[in-house]
Amino acid sequence: MTKAEVVSEIADKTGIDKLVVSETVETFFKVMKGAMSKGENIYFRGFGSFVLKKRAQKIARNISKNTALVIEEHYIPQFKPAKVFSDKIKISVPTKAS
């Protein structure tokens, strides 16, 4: 499902104009990106958490040049689904393959 499909479905179910829904969704993502870039985690009860996971420094190899690269420690965003959400997905039957 694409963002445009999500916007369209929300607009259909709520009766709100697609342009307003689109602006709201875009603002939602900007707020999430801004919060996470400041090091904040985001929690949605019954849905899940968006948390920052620390990756340690490591040495990687560039195989084509046979050189070592140092990848500095950094953070990556990670989604942890809530138990309620996970349980709902486990019992649902997929309608189409991805």
Secondary structure, DSSP 8 states (H G I E B T S, - for coil): --HHHHHHHHHHHH---HHHHHHHHHHHHHHHHHHHHTT--EEETTTEEEEEEEE--EEEEETTTTEEEEE--EEEEEEEE-HHHHHHHHHS--SS--
